[in-house]
Amino acid sequence: MTQTQTAATPAKADLRRNRWLALALTPSLGAIRSRKLVEHFGGIDAVFNASLTELEAAGLRAEAAQSIALGKSFEAAEEELMR
């Protein structure tokens, strides 16, 4: 394994952690709905790569879908981690 591969693994883990925190901080999105959303899209990464239309089609309220699609949830997670 190269040094680059080793360094990429913690970065990917940090990104996944931040995305889970972002879901937790998303308005109108509780733990059960978050889990169902991740299951619907097939993974946490796919949730954050989904379009606003796809998120709304998955049953999210407009406020939650916009927060994820526009990056507001992720920004909130990063701010929380900086505290």
ABEGO torsion letter per residue (X at the ends): XBAAAAAAAAAAAAAAAAAAAAAAABBGBBAAAAAAAAAAAGEAAAAAABBAAAAAAAGBBAAAAAAAAAGAAAAAAAAAAAX
